[in-house]
Amino acid sequence: MANVSGIHPGDTLEVVKPVTPQWVHFMGMDHLVRNGKPQEWVKNDIRVLRQVASVEGNAVTLSVPLTDSFDAQFYPGTQPPITRVEITGRIAETGIEICHRRAAAHAALPHRSRLRRYCPRQRD
């Protein structure tokens, strides 16, 4: 990063991956078709939050790696934005205790009795 002043371990950064035509073409997703019509793969920029693990000079190490390359050839004339953000009011340390699934009956689905080996708590 060019300027890391004000960024410290434990801070949260928002990293924005611009979805450019060059990147979409490189990924091979610029010729998608569904039902005979062109299909758009990704419409908006991809935003991710990452926590800063350490800062040394102008190098920032994130606690979790980014999931994609930020190769400059896909962003002509621009730099992907990275912003320090404050997150408040977000729910934390939550989970799902009881979960039920429902699906419409379909001939291709296995009979409920065969689902028991995968879902032992399945109720009739």
Secondary structure, 3 states (H helix, E strand, C coil): CCCCCCCCCCCEEEEEECCCHHHHHHCCCCCCEECCEECCCCCCCEEEEEEEEEEECCEEEECCCCCCCCCHHHCCCCCCCEEEECCCCCCCCCCCCCCCCCCCCCCCCCCHHHHCCCCCCCCC
